Amino acid sequence: MIDTFSDPRLFPDVRVADLALYLQRQGWRRVEHPNHRLLVFEPHTAQGPSKLVFASSDDYDDSPRMIAKVLEVLAGEQGVALQELARSVHSIDRDILSVRLMGAHASSRGLPLDSAMNLVSQLRDFLAYAACVEENPRPYFPKATSIGRQYTGNCVFGHTFPGSFGFTIESPTGPGPFGSPDETAEPFERRVMGRILRGLNDLREAVLSGSPEMLATRYQQGLNANLCEVLEDTLKQSDDAEIEYSVAWSPEWPVPADLRAVRTVRLEQRAASFLSAAARQMRSVEESKAQTITGRVVALQSDGTMSDDQSGEDLEQIATILWTEQKGRKLRVRVSLEPTDYALACDAHKAGEIVCVSGRIEKQGKFWTLMAPNNFTRA
């Protein structure tokens, strides 16, 4: 019979260094011991266990069982579930996002290999876009920016877990602040994970209230259109399973006040339609925003010679401008111009000059188009 509370197989990720750091942060102090193979900690008060003893290295055969025994004692002292405490110790310097597929299909037969690969890819995209939105809160990104790749490059793919199909992603937060946490800015990685859980909780509330508009109004703190679309695809490819998300927070940093009571968020298949509706709204907001673009004319197009019953106003004359947007991405934007402005565009193209024009940029098929262009000038 397995001793559930001291079975080391239940806590394969808790390392000696994690446990030692956790105890130090909890006020325990290390005391010297003649046996170098052992670490001994005493509490900061007279209450509770007098000492905790465990192996000084992960390489010793008895280290896993000694760690499991210490975790059992600490869980009893703190009045928390043993698994919850183990996750806190393991996540001492990292936030851990768990994504679990719930349901008979997920727990009994697993997932096809292609589906599993797609889910991992979607999870990577989800994390990348969360980092992008945290850096620059926008309702929609044409594609992920470099900050997304940098963030996912620092994340670690953790262990899966028994009983259902799922993944864990470890997001390093680094050591906690030396001074007061209130005086130290949260690390970017913690803010990204907070955005993810906050957005998922917003989605749950939107589904309960029947209002996808709620998501569209909260993109600055939660999900934007890209995140909604990735989640929608994940739900559609999950073989009718529900998906449960949770975060084990690093105790090195305070948990955001609005997320302290959020334990898990479970998404049902019907959430996909809410995600789709919210994404459409947010794309519309971003694409209809008026802005000014500048750049060189790289292509010119006119619909040909006028017939006798046409005037110059009937001609479709388009200039394509190579525009570098705010985050450094180059876009070819098509602009329909009046004849006089088109003539200016032709002259600017010949001279290699910069032009400037205002309007609303939208994606139409494969092309970016500036709608309602105005104030076309040569720089």
C-alpha positions as CSV (number, residue, x, y, z in Angstrom):
1,M,0.0,0.0,0.0
2,I,1.3,3.5,-0.9
3,D,1.9,5.9,1.9
4,T,0.0,8.8,0.2
5,F,1.4,11.6,2.3
6,S,5.1,10.6,2.0
7,D,5.1,9.0,-1.5
8,P,8.0,10.9,-3.3
9,R,6.4,10.0,-6.7
10,L,3.7,12.6,-6.0
11,F,6.3,15.4,-5.9
12,P,8.9,14.8,-8.5
13,D,9.4,18.5,-9.2
14,V,10.2,19.7,-5.7
15,R,13.9,20.2,-5.5
16,V,16.1,20.7,-2.4
17,A,16.9,24.2,-3.5
18,D,13.2,25.0,-3.9
19,L,12.4,23.7,-0.4
20,A,15.3,25.5,1.2
21,L,14.4,28.8,-0.4
22,Y,10.7,28.4,0.5
23,L,11.6,27.8,4.2
24,Q,13.9,30.8,4.3
25,R,11.1,33.0,2.8
26,Q,8.7,31.6,5.5
27,G,11.1,32.7,8.2
28,W,12.8,29.5,9.0
29,R,16.6,29.6,9.5
30,R,19.2,27.1,8.7
31,V,21.3,25.7,11.5
32,E,24.6,23.9,11.2
33,H,24.7,20.1,11.4
34,P,27.7,17.8,11.6
35,N,26.4,15.6,8.8
36,H,27.0,17.5,5.5
37,R,24.4,15.2,3.9
38,L,21.6,16.9,5.8
39,L,20.0,20.4,5.9
40,V,18.4,21.4,9.2
41,F,16.0,24.3,9.6
42,E,14.5,25.8,12.8
43,P,11.3,27.9,12.9
44,H,11.2,31.6,13.8
45,T,8.7,30.9,16.6
46,A,8.4,28.3,19.3
47,Q,5.1,27.1,17.8
48,G,5.0,24.2,15.3
49,P,7.6,21.6,14.6
50,S,11.0,22.2,16.3
51,K,13.1,21.2,13.3
52,L,12.8,20.1,9.7
53,V,15.5,17.8,8.3
54,F,16.0,16.8,4.7
55,A,18.8,15.7,2.4
56,S,21.2,18.4,1.2
57,S,21.3,17.2,-2.4
58,D,18.8,15.9,-5.0
59,D,21.2,13.2,-5.9
60,Y,20.9,11.2,-2.7
61,D,18.6,8.1,-2.8
62,D,16.6,9.2,0.2
63,S,16.2,12.8,-0.8
64,P,12.7,12.5,-2.5
65,R,11.2,10.7,0.5
66,M,12.7,13.2,3.0
67,I,11.3,16.1,1.0
68,A,7.9,14.4,0.9
69,K,7.9,14.0,4.7
70,V,8.8,17.7,5.2
71,L,6.0,18.7,2.8
72,E,3.6,16.6,4.9
73,V,4.6,18.4,8.1
74,L,4.3,21.9,6.5
75,A,0.9,21.2,4.9
76,G,-0.4,20.1,8.3
77,E,1.0,23.1,10.0
78,Q,-0.4,25.6,7.4
79,G,-3.7,23.8,7.0
80,V,-3.5,23.5,3.2
81,A,-3.7,20.5,0.8
82,L,-0.5,18.7,0.4
83,Q,-0.5,19.0,-3.4
84,E,-1.2,22.8,-3.2
85,L,1.8,23.2,-0.9
86,A,4.0,21.2,-3.1
87,R,3.1,23.4,-6.1
88,S,3.9,26.5,-4.0
89,V,7.3,25.1,-3.1
90,H,8.1,24.1,-6.7
91,S,6.9,27.5,-8.0
92,I,9.0,29.5,-5.5
93,D,10.7,31.4,-8.4
94,R,8.2,30.8,-11.2
95,D,4.5,31.0,-12.0
96,I,3.1,27.8,-13.3
97,L,0.2,27.7,-15.7
98,S,-1.7,24.4,-15.8
99,V,-4.0,23.6,-18.7
100,R,-6.1,20.4,-18.2
101,L,-8.5,18.8,-20.6
102,M,-11.5,17.5,-18.6
103,G,-13.9,14.8,-19.7
104,A,-14.3,11.1,-20.4
105,H,-12.5,11.2,-23.8
106,A,-9.5,13.1,-22.4
107,S,-9.0,10.9,-19.4
108,S,-9.7,7.5,-21.0
109,R,-8.2,7.4,-24.4
110,G,-6.0,10.5,-24.6
111,L,-5.7,12.6,-27.7
112,P,-4.5,11.9,-31.2
113,L,-0.9,12.9,-31.7
114,D,-1.8,15.6,-34.3
115,S,-4.3,17.2,-31.9
116,A,-1.8,17.2,-29.0
117,M,0.8,18.9,-31.3
118,N,-1.8,21.5,-32.3
119,L,-2.7,22.2,-28.7
120,V,0.9,22.8,-27.7
121,S,1.4,25.1,-30.7
122,Q,-1.8,27.0,-29.7
123,L,-0.6,27.3,-26.1
124,R,2.7,28.8,-27.3
125,D,0.8,31.3,-29.5
126,F,-1.5,32.1,-26.6
127,L,1.4,32.9,-24.3
128,A,3.2,34.9,-27.0
129,Y,0.2,37.1,-27.7
130,A,-0.4,37.6,-24.0
131,A,3.1,39.1,-23.8
132,C,2.5,41.3,-26.8
133,V,-0.7,42.7,-25.3
134,E,1.0,43.3,-22.0
135,E,3.7,45.3,-23.6
136,N,1.3,47.2,-25.8
137,P,-2.4,46.9,-25.0
138,R,-4.1,46.8,-28.4
139,P,-7.4,45.1,-29.4
140,Y,-5.7,43.3,-32.2
141,F,-2.2,42.5,-33.6
142,P,-1.6,41.5,-37.2
143,K,1.0,39.1,-35.9
144,A,3.0,38.5,-32.7
145,T,5.9,40.9,-32.1
146,S,9.4,40.1,-30.9
147,I,8.4,40.4,-27.2
148,G,6.2,37.4,-27.6
149,R,9.0,35.2,-28.9
150,Q,11.3,36.4,-26.2
151,Y,8.8,35.6,-23.5
152,T,8.0,32.1,-24.7
153,G,11.7,31.5,-25.2
154,N,12.1,31.9,-21.4
155,C,9.2,29.6,-20.5
156,V,9.7,26.0,-19.7
157,F,7.4,23.1,-20.7
158,G,6.7,21.3,-17.4
159,H,5.4,17.8,-16.6
160,T,2.0,16.5,-17.6
161,F,-0.1,15.1,-14.9
162,P,-2.1,11.8,-14.4
163,G,-5.9,11.5,-14.3
164,S,-6.5,13.7,-17.3
165,F,-4.7,15.1,-20.3
166,G,-2.9,18.4,-19.7
167,F,0.2,20.6,-19.8
168,T,2.1,22.8,-17.4
169,I,4.1,25.9,-18.5
170,E,6.6,27.4,-16.1
171,S,7.1,31.2,-16.4
172,P,10.1,32.4,-14.4
173,T,9.6,35.4,-12.2
174,G,13.1,35.7,-10.6
175,P,13.7,36.4,-7.0
176,G,11.4,38.6,-5.0
177,P,12.1,42.2,-4.1
178,F,14.6,43.2,-1.4
179,G,12.5,46.0,-0.2
180,S,8.7,46.3,0.2
181,P,6.8,44.6,-2.6
182,D,4.6,47.6,-2.8
183,E,7.6,49.7,-3.8
184,T,8.9,47.3,-6.4
185,A,7.3,46.9,-9.9
186,E,6.0,43.5,-10.7
187,P,8.2,41.6,-13.2
188,F,6.9,41.5,-16.7
189,E,6.5,37.7,-16.6
190,R,4.1,38.0,-13.6
191,R,2.1,40.7,-15.4
192,V,1.7,38.4,-18.4
193,M,0.5,35.5,-16.2
194,G,-1.9,37.9,-14.4
195,R,-3.3,39.1,-17.7
196,I,-3.9,35.5,-18.8
197,L,-5.8,34.4,-15.7
198,R,-7.7,37.8,-15.6
199,G,-8.8,37.4,-19.2
200,L,-9.9,33.8,-18.7
201,N,-12.0,34.9,-15.7
202,D,-13.5,37.7,-17.8
203,L,-14.4,35.1,-20.3
204,R,-16.2,33.0,-17.7
205,E,-18.1,36.0,-16.5
206,A,-19.0,36.9,-20.1
207,V,-20.4,33.4,-20.7
208,L,-22.4,33.5,-17.5
209,S,-23.9,36.9,-18.3
210,G,-24.4,36.2,-22.0
211,S,-22.4,39.3,-23.0
212,P,-19.4,38.9,-25.3
213,E,-19.1,42.7,-25.3
214,M,-17.7,42.4,-21.8
215,L,-14.5,40.9,-23.3
216,A,-14.2,43.6,-26.0
217,T,-14.3,46.4,-23.3
218,R,-11.6,44.8,-21.1
219,Y,-8.8,44.0,-23.6
220,Q,-6.5,46.5,-21.9
221,Q,-6.4,44.3,-18.9
222,G,-7.4,40.9,-20.3
223,L,-7.9,39.1,-23.7
224,N,-7.5,40.9,-27.0
225,A,-8.8,39.6,-30.4
226,N,-5.7,37.4,-31.0
227,L,-6.0,35.7,-27.6
228,C,-9.7,35.1,-28.2
229,E,-9.1,33.5,-31.5
230,V,-6.4,31.2,-30.2
231,L,-8.6,30.1,-27.3
232,E,-11.5,29.6,-29.8
233,D,-9.3,27.3,-31.9
234,T,-8.2,25.4,-28.9
235,L,-11.7,24.7,-27.7
236,K,-12.8,23.6,-31.2
237,Q,-10.0,21.1,-31.4
238,S,-10.3,19.7,-27.9
239,D,-12.5,16.8,-28.9
240,D,-15.5,18.1,-27.0
241,A,-13.6,18.2,-23.7
242,E,-13.8,21.1,-21.3
243,I,-10.6,22.9,-20.6
244,E,-9.5,23.9,-17.1
245,Y,-6.9,26.6,-16.5
246,S,-5.2,27.4,-13.2
247,V,-2.0,29.2,-12.0
248,A,0.3,28.3,-9.1
249,W,1.8,31.7,-8.2
250,S,5.4,32.2,-7.1
251,P,5.3,33.2,-3.5
252,E,8.2,35.5,-4.2
253,W,5.7,38.2,-5.4
254,P,2.3,39.2,-4.1
255,V,-0.7,37.9,-6.1
256,P,-2.7,40.7,-7.7
257,A,-5.6,41.5,-5.4
258,D,-8.3,40.8,-8.0
259,L,-7.0,37.3,-8.7
260,R,-6.5,36.0,-5.1
261,A,-9.9,34.3,-5.1
262,V,-9.6,32.9,-8.7
263,R,-8.5,29.3,-8.3
264,T,-9.4,27.6,-11.6
265,V,-11.3,28.6,-14.7
266,R,-13.1,25.9,-16.6
267,L,-14.2,26.6,-20.2
268,E,-17.0,24.8,-21.9
269,Q,-17.4,24.4,-25.6
270,R,-20.1,27.1,-25.8
271,A,-17.4,29.7,-24.8
272,A,-16.1,29.5,-28.4
273,S,-19.0,31.5,-29.8
274,F,-18.4,34.3,-27.2
275,L,-14.7,34.3,-28.1
276,S,-15.5,34.6,-31.8
277,A,-18.0,37.5,-31.3
278,A,-15.6,39.4,-29.0
279,A,-12.7,39.0,-31.5
280,R,-14.8,40.4,-34.3
281,Q,-15.6,43.5,-32.2
282,M,-12.0,44.1,-31.2
283,R,-10.7,43.7,-34.7
284,S,-13.3,46.3,-35.9
285,V,-12.1,48.7,-33.2
286,E,-8.5,48.4,-34.2
287,E,-9.0,48.5,-37.9
288,S,-11.3,51.5,-37.8
289,K,-8.9,53.7,-35.8
290,A,-7.9,56.8,-37.7
291,Q,-4.2,57.2,-38.1
292,T,-1.6,58.8,-40.3
293,I,0.9,56.8,-42.4
294,T,4.1,57.9,-43.9
295,G,6.5,56.2,-46.3
296,R,7.7,55.9,-49.9
297,V,5.4,55.0,-52.8
298,V,6.4,51.6,-54.1
299,A,3.7,50.9,-56.6
300,L,1.2,52.8,-58.7
301,Q,-1.9,51.5,-60.4
302,S,-4.5,53.2,-62.7
303,D,-7.4,51.5,-64.3
304,G,-6.5,52.6,-67.8
305,T,-7.7,55.1,-70.4
306,M,-10.9,57.0,-69.9
307,S,-13.8,56.4,-72.2
308,D,-15.8,59.2,-73.7
309,D,-18.5,59.0,-71.0
310,Q,-16.1,58.9,-68.1
311,S,-14.7,61.8,-66.2
312,G,-11.4,61.9,-64.3
313,E,-13.3,61.4,-61.1
314,D,-14.3,57.9,-62.3
315,L,-10.8,56.6,-62.5
316,E,-9.5,54.1,-59.8
317,Q,-6.0,55.3,-59.1
318,I,-4.1,53.5,-56.3
319,A,-0.7,54.2,-54.8
320,T,0.9,51.6,-52.6
321,I,2.9,53.0,-49.7
322,L,5.5,51.1,-47.7
323,W,4.7,52.1,-44.2
324,T,6.6,51.1,-41.0
325,E,4.1,50.8,-38.2
326,Q,4.7,51.6,-34.5
327,K,6.3,48.3,-33.6
328,G,8.6,48.3,-36.7
329,R,6.6,46.0,-39.0
330,K,6.6,47.0,-42.6
331,L,3.2,47.0,-44.4
332,R,2.3,47.7,-48.0
333,V,-0.8,49.9,-47.8
334,R,-3.0,50.6,-50.8
335,V,-4.5,54.1,-51.0
336,S,-7.1,55.2,-53.5
337,L,-6.3,58.8,-54.6
338,E,-8.0,61.6,-56.3
339,P,-6.3,62.6,-59.7
340,T,-4.5,65.5,-58.3
341,D,-3.1,63.5,-55.3
342,Y,-2.3,60.6,-57.6
343,A,-0.2,63.0,-59.7
344,L,1.6,64.0,-56.5
345,A,2.2,60.3,-55.7
346,C,3.7,59.8,-59.2
347,D,6.1,62.6,-58.7
348,A,7.1,61.5,-55.3
349,H,7.6,57.9,-56.6
350,K,10.0,59.2,-59.3
351,A,11.9,61.4,-56.8
352,G,12.0,58.7,-54.1
353,E,10.3,61.1,-51.7
354,I,8.3,60.4,-48.5
355,V,4.5,60.9,-48.6
356,C,2.0,61.3,-45.8
357,V,-1.7,60.5,-45.8
358,S,-4.4,60.0,-43.1
359,G,-7.3,57.5,-42.9
360,R,-8.5,54.2,-41.4
361,I,-6.4,51.2,-42.1
362,E,-8.2,47.9,-42.8
363,K,-7.3,44.4,-44.0
364,Q,-9.2,43.5,-47.2
365,G,-8.4,40.0,-48.3
366,K,-4.6,39.9,-48.8
367,F,-4.2,43.7,-48.8
368,W,-4.0,46.5,-46.3
369,T,-6.1,49.4,-47.5
370,L,-6.4,53.0,-46.1
371,M,-10.1,53.8,-46.0
372,A,-11.4,57.4,-46.4
373,P,-7.9,58.8,-47.2
374,N,-7.3,62.5,-46.7
375,N,-4.6,65.1,-46.5
376,F,-2.2,63.5,-48.9
377,T,1.1,65.4,-49.0
378,R,4.7,65.1,-50.1
379,A,7.0,65.3,-47.1
